[in-house]
């Protein structure tokens, strides 16, 4: 089977079963779980707030499967956009404090 036949099959299956989200539920669930685990682990090790926000955001996108309501779709889009903006702001504001300047090194004279 060549690439054009595969593309035609994908287009036919989308036309027969249109959904509001472009991925099948299983793929969406797997990606949400992977991203949740990854960002949760990174938050546990580094304690940066934006990682916690990025852990929660993909899990919220699973709400799209609850209903085909466009209001939910656009509302969730606005919430996701707000979470991304908040994550960007927190990554800028909550930068790690720079370590104090290294103490001047004592130079030992070799004789």
Phi and psi in radians as a Rosetta constraint file:
Dihedral C 1 N 2 CA 2 C 2 CIRCULARHARMONIC -1.570 0.35
Dihedral N 2 CA 2 C 2 N 3 CIRCULARHARMONIC 3.059 0.35
Dihedral C 2 N 3 CA 3 C 3 CIRCULARHARMONIC -1.101 0.35
Dihedral N 3 CA 3 C 3 N 4 CIRCULARHARMONIC -0.669 0.35
Dihedral C 3 N 4 CA 4 C 4 CIRCULARHARMONIC -1.178 0.35
Dihedral N 4 CA 4 C 4 N 5 CIRCULARHARMONIC -0.606 0.35
Dihedral C 4 N 5 CA 5 C 5 CIRCULARHARMONIC -1.176 0.35
Dihedral N 5 CA 5 C 5 N 6 CIRCULARHARMONIC -0.691 0.35
Dihedral C 5 N 6 CA 6 C 6 CIRCULARHARMONIC -1.122 0.35
Dihedral N 6 CA 6 C 6 N 7 CIRCULARHARMONIC -0.720 0.35
Dihedral C 6 N 7 CA 7 C 7 CIRCULARHARMONIC -1.120 0.35
Dihedral N 7 CA 7 C 7 N 8 CIRCULARHARMONIC -0.705 0.35
Dihedral C 7 N 8 CA 8 C 8 CIRCULARHARMONIC -1.124 0.35
Dihedral N 8 CA 8 C 8 N 9 CIRCULARHARMONIC -0.696 0.35
Dihedral C 8 N 9 CA 9 C 9 CIRCULARHARMONIC -1.125 0.35
Dihedral N 9 CA 9 C 9 N 10 CIRCULARHARMONIC -0.686 0.35
Dihedral C 9 N 10 CA 10 C 10 CIRCULARHARMONIC -1.125 0.35
Dihedral N 10 CA 10 C 10 N 11 CIRCULARHARMONIC -0.702 0.35
Dihedral C 10 N 11 CA 11 C 11 CIRCULARHARMONIC -1.173 0.35
Dihedral N 11 CA 11 C 11 N 12 CIRCULARHARMONIC -0.661 0.35
Dihedral C 11 N 12 CA 12 C 12 CIRCULARHARMONIC -1.164 0.35
Dihedral N 12 CA 12 C 12 N 13 CIRCULARHARMONIC -0.766 0.35
Dihedral C 12 N 13 CA 13 C 13 CIRCULARHARMONIC -1.169 0.35
Dihedral N 13 CA 13 C 13 N 14 CIRCULARHARMONIC -0.586 0.35
Dihedral C 13 N 14 CA 14 C 14 CIRCULARHARMONIC -1.213 0.35
Dihedral N 14 CA 14 C 14 N 15 CIRCULARHARMONIC -0.600 0.35
Dihedral C 14 N 15 CA 15 C 15 CIRCULARHARMONIC -1.254 0.35
Dihedral N 15 CA 15 C 15 N 16 CIRCULARHARMONIC -0.574 0.35
Dihedral C 15 N 16 CA 16 C 16 CIRCULARHARMONIC -1.361 0.35
Dihedral N 16 CA 16 C 16 N 17 CIRCULARHARMONIC -0.566 0.35
Dihedral C 16 N 17 CA 17 C 17 CIRCULARHARMONIC -2.322 0.35
Dihedral N 17 CA 17 C 17 N 18 CIRCULARHARMONIC 1.312 0.35
Dihedral C 17 N 18 CA 18 C 18 CIRCULARHARMONIC -1.284 0.35
Dihedral N 18 CA 18 C 18 N 19 CIRCULARHARMONIC 2.405 0.35
Dihedral C 18 N 19 CA 19 C 19 CIRCULARHARMONIC -2.252 0.35
Dihedral N 19 CA 19 C 19 N 20 CIRCULARHARMONIC 2.890 0.35
Dihedral C 19 N 20 CA 20 C 20 CIRCULARHARMONIC -1.372 0.35
Dihedral N 20 CA 20 C 20 N 21 CIRCULARHARMONIC -0.376 0.35
Dihedral C 20 N 21 CA 21 C 21 CIRCULARHARMONIC -1.951 0.35
Dihedral N 21 CA 21 C 21 N 22 CIRCULARHARMONIC 2.394 0.35
Dihedral C 21 N 22 CA 22 C 22 CIRCULARHARMONIC -1.333 0.35
Dihedral N 22 CA 22 C 22 N 23 CIRCULARHARMONIC -0.198 0.35
Dihedral C 22 N 23 CA 23 C 23 CIRCULARHARMONIC -1.843 0.35
Dihedral N 23 CA 23 C 23 N 24 CIRCULARHARMONIC 2.691 0.35
Dihedral C 23 N 24 CA 24 C 24 CIRCULARHARMONIC -1.190 0.35
Dihedral N 24 CA 24 C 24 N 25 CIRCULARHARMONIC 2.732 0.35
Dihedral C 24 N 25 CA 25 C 25 CIRCULARHARMONIC -1.012 0.35
Dihedral N 25 CA 25 C 25 N 26 CIRCULARHARMONIC -0.725 0.35
Dihedral C 25 N 26 CA 26 C 26 CIRCULARHARMONIC -1.082 0.35
Dihedral N 26 CA 26 C 26 N 27 CIRCULARHARMONIC -0.727 0.35
Dihedral C 26 N 27 CA 27 C 27 CIRCULARHARMONIC -1.185 0.35
Dihedral N 27 CA 27 C 27 N 28 CIRCULARHARMONIC -0.730 0.35
Dihedral C 27 N 28 CA 28 C 28 CIRCULARHARMONIC -1.103 0.35
Dihedral N 28 CA 28 C 28 N 29 CIRCULARHARMONIC -0.772 0.35
Dihedral C 28 N 29 CA 29 C 29 CIRCULARHARMONIC -1.094 0.35
Dihedral N 29 CA 29 C 29 N 30 CIRCULARHARMONIC -0.767 0.35
Dihedral C 29 N 30 CA 30 C 30 CIRCULARHARMONIC -1.099 0.35
Dihedral N 30 CA 30 C 30 N 31 CIRCULARHARMONIC -0.781 0.35
Dihedral C 30 N 31 CA 31 C 31 CIRCULARHARMONIC -1.146 0.35
Dihedral N 31 CA 31 C 31 N 32 CIRCULARHARMONIC -0.653 0.35
Dihedral C 31 N 32 CA 32 C 32 CIRCULARHARMONIC -1.163 0.35
Dihedral N 32 CA 32 C 32 N 33 CIRCULARHARMONIC -0.718 0.35
Dihedral C 32 N 33 CA 33 C 33 CIRCULARHARMONIC -1.160 0.35
Dihedral N 33 CA 33 C 33 N 34 CIRCULARHARMONIC -0.782 0.35
Dihedral C 33 N 34 CA 34 C 34 CIRCULARHARMONIC -1.070 0.35
Dihedral N 34 CA 34 C 34 N 35 CIRCULARHARMONIC -0.795 0.35
Dihedral C 34 N 35 CA 35 C 35 CIRCULARHARMONIC -1.175 0.35
Dihedral N 35 CA 35 C 35 N 36 CIRCULARHARMONIC -0.658 0.35
Dihedral C 35 N 36 CA 36 C 36 CIRCULARHARMONIC -1.091 0.35
Dihedral N 36 CA 36 C 36 N 37 CIRCULARHARMONIC -0.811 0.35
Dihedral C 36 N 37 CA 37 C 37 CIRCULARHARMONIC -1.123 0.35
Dihedral N 37 CA 37 C 37 N 38 CIRCULARHARMONIC -0.745 0.35
Dihedral C 37 N 38 CA 38 C 38 CIRCULARHARMONIC -1.107 0.35
Dihedral N 38 CA 38 C 38 N 39 CIRCULARHARMONIC -0.907 0.35
Dihedral C 38 N 39 CA 39 C 39 CIRCULARHARMONIC -1.249 0.35
Dihedral N 39 CA 39 C 39 N 40 CIRCULARHARMONIC -0.520 0.35
Dihedral C 39 N 40 CA 40 C 40 CIRCULARHARMONIC -1.149 0.35
Dihedral N 40 CA 40 C 40 N 41 CIRCULARHARMONIC -0.741 0.35
Dihedral C 40 N 41 CA 41 C 41 CIRCULARHARMONIC -1.099 0.35
Dihedral N 41 CA 41 C 41 N 42 CIRCULARHARMONIC -0.781 0.35
Dihedral C 41 N 42 CA 42 C 42 CIRCULARHARMONIC -1.106 0.35
Dihedral N 42 CA 42 C 42 N 43 CIRCULARHARMONIC -0.663 0.35
Dihedral C 42 N 43 CA 43 C 43 CIRCULARHARMONIC -1.157 0.35
Dihedral N 43 CA 43 C 43 N 44 CIRCULARHARMONIC -0.690 0.35
Dihedral C 43 N 44 CA 44 C 44 CIRCULARHARMONIC -1.137 0.35
Dihedral N 44 CA 44 C 44 N 45 CIRCULARHARMONIC -0.560 0.35
Dihedral C 44 N 45 CA 45 C 45 CIRCULARHARMONIC -1.558 0.35
Dihedral N 45 CA 45 C 45 N 46 CIRCULARHARMONIC -0.631 0.35
Dihedral C 45 N 46 CA 46 C 46 CIRCULARHARMONIC -1.875 0.35
Dihedral N 46 CA 46 C 46 N 47 CIRCULARHARMONIC -0.321 0.35
Dihedral C 46 N 47 CA 47 C 47 CIRCULARHARMONIC 0.995 0.35
Dihedral N 47 CA 47 C 47 N 48 CIRCULARHARMONIC 0.749 0.35
Dihedral C 47 N 48 CA 48 C 48 CIRCULARHARMONIC -1.783 0.35
Dihedral N 48 CA 48 C 48 N 49 CIRCULARHARMONIC 2.243 0.35
Dihedral C 48 N 49 CA 49 C 49 CIRCULARHARMONIC -1.077 0.35
Dihedral N 49 CA 49 C 49 N 50 CIRCULARHARMONIC -0.569 0.35
Dihedral C 49 N 50 CA 50 C 50 CIRCULARHARMONIC -1.133 0.35
Dihedral N 50 CA 50 C 50 N 51 CIRCULARHARMONIC -0.449 0.35
Dihedral C 50 N 51 CA 51 C 51 CIRCULARHARMONIC -1.212 0.35
Dihedral N 51 CA 51 C 51 N 52 CIRCULARHARMONIC -0.613 0.35
Dihedral C 51 N 52 CA 52 C 52 CIRCULARHARMONIC -1.178 0.35
Dihedral N 52 CA 52 C 52 N 53 CIRCULARHARMONIC -0.679 0.35
Dihedral C 52 N 53 CA 53 C 53 CIRCULARHARMONIC -1.116 0.35
Dihedral N 53 CA 53 C 53 N 54 CIRCULARHARMONIC -0.758 0.35
Dihedral C 53 N 54 CA 54 C 54 CIRCULARHARMONIC -1.221 0.35
Dihedral N 54 CA 54 C 54 N 55 CIRCULARHARMONIC -0.352 0.35
Dihedral C 54 N 55 CA 55 C 55 CIRCULARHARMONIC -1.305 0.35
Dihedral N 55 CA 55 C 55 N 56 CIRCULARHARMONIC -0.593 0.35
Dihedral C 55 N 56 CA 56 C 56 CIRCULARHARMONIC -1.474 0.35
Dihedral N 56 CA 56 C 56 N 57 CIRCULARHARMONIC -0.629 0.35
Dihedral C 56 N 57 CA 57 C 57 CIRCULARHARMONIC -1.009 0.35
Dihedral N 57 CA 57 C 57 N 58 CIRCULARHARMONIC -0.834 0.35
Dihedral C 57 N 58 CA 58 C 58 CIRCULARHARMONIC -1.133 0.35
Dihedral N 58 CA 58 C 58 N 59 CIRCULARHARMONIC -0.569 0.35
Dihedral C 58 N 59 CA 59 C 59 CIRCULARHARMONIC -1.151 0.35
Dihedral N 59 CA 59 C 59 N 60 CIRCULARHARMONIC -0.608 0.35
Dihedral C 59 N 60 CA 60 C 60 CIRCULARHARMONIC -1.149 0.35
Dihedral N 60 CA 60 C 60 N 61 CIRCULARHARMONIC -0.525 0.35
Dihedral C 60 N 61 CA 61 C 61 CIRCULARHARMONIC -1.150 0.35
Dihedral N 61 CA 61 C 61 N 62 CIRCULARHARMONIC -0.281 0.35
Dihedral C 61 N 62 CA 62 C 62 CIRCULARHARMONIC -1.181 0.35
Dihedral N 62 CA 62 C 62 N 63 CIRCULARHARMONIC -0.284 0.35
Dihedral C 62 N 63 CA 63 C 63 CIRCULARHARMONIC -1.114 0.35
Dihedral N 63 CA 63 C 63 N 64 CIRCULARHARMONIC -0.309 0.35
Dihedral C 63 N 64 CA 64 C 64 CIRCULARHARMONIC -1.079 0.35
Dihedral N 64 CA 64 C 64 N 65 CIRCULARHARMONIC -0.423 0.35
Dihedral C 64 N 65 CA 65 C 65 CIRCULARHARMONIC -1.425 0.35
Dihedral N 65 CA 65 C 65 N 66 CIRCULARHARMONIC -0.149 0.35
Dihedral C 65 N 66 CA 66 C 66 CIRCULARHARMONIC -1.255 0.35
Dihedral N 66 CA 66 C 66 N 67 CIRCULARHARMONIC -0.701 0.35
Dihedral C 66 N 67 CA 67 C 67 CIRCULARHARMONIC -2.611 0.35
Dihedral N 67 CA 67 C 67 N 68 CIRCULARHARMONIC 2.730 0.35
Dihedral C 67 N 68 CA 68 C 68 CIRCULARHARMONIC -1.636 0.35
Dihedral N 68 CA 68 C 68 N 69 CIRCULARHARMONIC 0.278 0.35
Dihedral C 68 N 69 CA 69 C 69 CIRCULARHARMONIC -1.191 0.35
Dihedral N 69 CA 69 C 69 N 70 CIRCULARHARMONIC 2.226 0.35
Dihedral C 69 N 70 CA 70 C 70 CIRCULARHARMONIC -1.180 0.35
Dihedral N 70 CA 70 C 70 N 71 CIRCULARHARMONIC -0.530 0.35
Dihedral C 70 N 71 CA 71 C 71 CIRCULARHARMONIC -1.104 0.35
Dihedral N 71 CA 71 C 71 N 72 CIRCULARHARMONIC -0.763 0.35
Dihedral C 71 N 72 CA 72 C 72 CIRCULARHARMONIC -1.081 0.35
Dihedral N 72 CA 72 C 72 N 73 CIRCULARHARMONIC -0.742 0.35
Dihedral C 72 N 73 CA 73 C 73 CIRCULARHARMONIC -1.039 0.35
Dihedral N 73 CA 73 C 73 N 74 CIRCULARHARMONIC -0.890 0.35
Dihedral C 73 N 74 CA 74 C 74 CIRCULARHARMONIC -1.282 0.35
Dihedral N 74 CA 74 C 74 N 75 CIRCULARHARMONIC -0.621 0.35
Dihedral C 74 N 75 CA 75 C 75 CIRCULARHARMONIC -1.099 0.35
Dihedral N 75 CA 75 C 75 N 76 CIRCULARHARMONIC -0.763 0.35
Dihedral C 75 N 76 CA 76 C 76 CIRCULARHARMONIC -1.163 0.35
Dihedral N 76 CA 76 C 76 N 77 CIRCULARHARMONIC -0.600 0.35
Dihedral C 76 N 77 CA 77 C 77 CIRCULARHARMONIC -1.079 0.35
Dihedral N 77 CA 77 C 77 N 78 CIRCULARHARMONIC -0.717 0.35
Dihedral C 77 N 78 CA 78 C 78 CIRCULARHARMONIC -1.163 0.35
Dihedral N 78 CA 78 C 78 N 79 CIRCULARHARMONIC -0.700 0.35
Dihedral C 78 N 79 CA 79 C 79 CIRCULARHARMONIC -1.108 0.35
Dihedral N 79 CA 79 C 79 N 80 CIRCULARHARMONIC -0.762 0.35
Dihedral C 79 N 80 CA 80 C 80 CIRCULARHARMONIC -1.099 0.35
Dihedral N 80 CA 80 C 80 N 81 CIRCULARHARMONIC -0.726 0.35
Dihedral C 80 N 81 CA 81 C 81 CIRCULARHARMONIC -1.087 0.35
Dihedral N 81 CA 81 C 81 N 82 CIRCULARHARMONIC -0.766 0.35
Dihedral C 81 N 82 CA 82 C 82 CIRCULARHARMONIC -1.081 0.35
Dihedral N 82 CA 82 C 82 N 83 CIRCULARHARMONIC -0.717 0.35
Dihedral C 82 N 83 CA 83 C 83 CIRCULARHARMONIC -1.119 0.35
Dihedral N 83 CA 83 C 83 N 84 CIRCULARHARMONIC -0.677 0.35
Dihedral C 83 N 84 CA 84 C 84 CIRCULARHARMONIC -1.136 0.35
Dihedral N 84 CA 84 C 84 N 85 CIRCULARHARMONIC -0.769 0.35
Dihedral C 84 N 85 CA 85 C 85 CIRCULARHARMONIC -1.120 0.35
Dihedral N 85 CA 85 C 85 N 86 CIRCULARHARMONIC -0.741 0.35
Dihedral C 85 N 86 CA 86 C 86 CIRCULARHARMONIC -1.106 0.35
Dihedral N 86 CA 86 C 86 N 87 CIRCULARHARMONIC -0.697 0.35
Dihedral C 86 N 87 CA 87 C 87 CIRCULARHARMONIC -1.130 0.35
Dihedral N 87 CA 87 C 87 N 88 CIRCULARHARMONIC -0.699 0.35
Dihedral C 87 N 88 CA 88 C 88 CIRCULARHARMONIC -1.119 0.35
Dihedral N 88 CA 88 C 88 N 89 CIRCULARHARMONIC -0.785 0.35
Dihedral C 88 N 89 CA 89 C 89 CIRCULARHARMONIC -1.099 0.35
Dihedral N 89 CA 89 C 89 N 90 CIRCULARHARMONIC -0.779 0.35
Dihedral C 89 N 90 CA 90 C 90 CIRCULARHARMONIC -1.190 0.35
Dihedral N 90 CA 90 C 90 N 91 CIRCULARHARMONIC -0.536 0.35
Dihedral C 90 N 91 CA 91 C 91 CIRCULARHARMONIC -1.218 0.35
Dihedral N 91 CA 91 C 91 N 92 CIRCULARHARMONIC -0.496 0.35
Dihedral C 91 N 92 CA 92 C 92 CIRCULARHARMONIC -1.416 0.35
Dihedral N 92 CA 92 C 92 N 93 CIRCULARHARMONIC -0.789 0.35
Dihedral C 92 N 93 CA 93 C 93 CIRCULARHARMONIC -1.249 0.35
Dihedral N 93 CA 93 C 93 N 94 CIRCULARHARMONIC -0.714 0.35
Dihedral C 93 N 94 CA 94 C 94 CIRCULARHARMONIC -1.659 0.35
Dihedral N 94 CA 94 C 94 N 95 CIRCULARHARMONIC 0.796 0.35
Dihedral C 94 N 95 CA 95 C 95 CIRCULARHARMONIC -1.234 0.35
Dihedral N 95 CA 95 C 95 N 96 CIRCULARHARMONIC 2.601 0.35
Dihedral C 95 N 96 CA 96 C 96 CIRCULARHARMONIC -1.134 0.35
Dihedral N 96 CA 96 C 96 N 97 CIRCULARHARMONIC 2.501 0.35
Dihedral C 96 N 97 CA 97 C 97 CIRCULARHARMONIC -1.194 0.35
Dihedral N 97 CA 97 C 97 N 98 CIRCULARHARMONIC 2.398 0.35
Dihedral C 97 N 98 CA 98 C 98 CIRCULARHARMONIC -1.231 0.35
Dihedral N 98 CA 98 C 98 N 99 CIRCULARHARMONIC 2.430 0.35
Dihedral C 98 N 99 CA 99 C 99 CIRCULARHARMONIC -1.185 0.35
Dihedral N 99 CA 99 C 99 N 100 CIRCULARHARMONIC 2.635 0.35
Dihedral C 99 N 100 CA 100 C 100 CIRCULARHARMONIC -1.033 0.35
Dihedral N 100 CA 100 C 100 N 101 CIRCULARHARMONIC 2.663 0.35
Dihedral C 100 N 101 CA 101 C 101 CIRCULARHARMONIC -0.947 0.35
Dihedral N 101 CA 101 C 101 N 102 CIRCULARHARMONIC 2.459 0.35
Dihedral C 101 N 102 CA 102 C 102 CIRCULARHARMONIC -1.072 0.35
Dihedral N 102 CA 102 C 102 N 103 CIRCULARHARMONIC 2.419 0.35
Dihedral C 102 N 103 CA 103 C 103 CIRCULARHARMONIC -1.066 0.35
Dihedral N 103 CA 103 C 103 N 104 CIRCULARHARMONIC 2.489 0.35
Dihedral C 103 N 104 CA 104 C 104 CIRCULARHARMONIC -1.002 0.35
Dihedral N 104 CA 104 C 104 N 105 CIRCULARHARMONIC 2.355 0.35
Dihedral C 104 N 105 CA 105 C 105 CIRCULARHARMONIC -1.378 0.35
Dihedral N 105 CA 105 C 105 N 106 CIRCULARHARMONIC 2.393 0.35
Dihedral C 105 N 106 CA 106 C 106 CIRCULARHARMONIC -1.399 0.35
Dihedral N 106 CA 106 C 106 N 107 CIRCULARHARMONIC 2.109 0.35
Dihedral C 106 N 107 CA 107 C 107 CIRCULARHARMONIC -1.560 0.35
Dihedral N 107 CA 107 C 107 N 108 CIRCULARHARMONIC 2.130 0.35
Dihedral C 107 N 108 CA 108 C 108 CIRCULARHARMONIC -1.601 0.35
Dihedral N 108 CA 108 C 108 N 109 CIRCULARHARMONIC 2.291 0.35
Dihedral C 108 N 109 CA 109 C 109 CIRCULARHARMONIC -1.436 0.35
Dihedral N 109 CA 109 C 109 N 110 CIRCULARHARMONIC 2.226 0.35
Dihedral C 109 N 110 CA 110 C 110 CIRCULARHARMONIC -1.625 0.35
Dihedral N 110 CA 110 C 110 N 111 CIRCULARHARMONIC 2.275 0.35
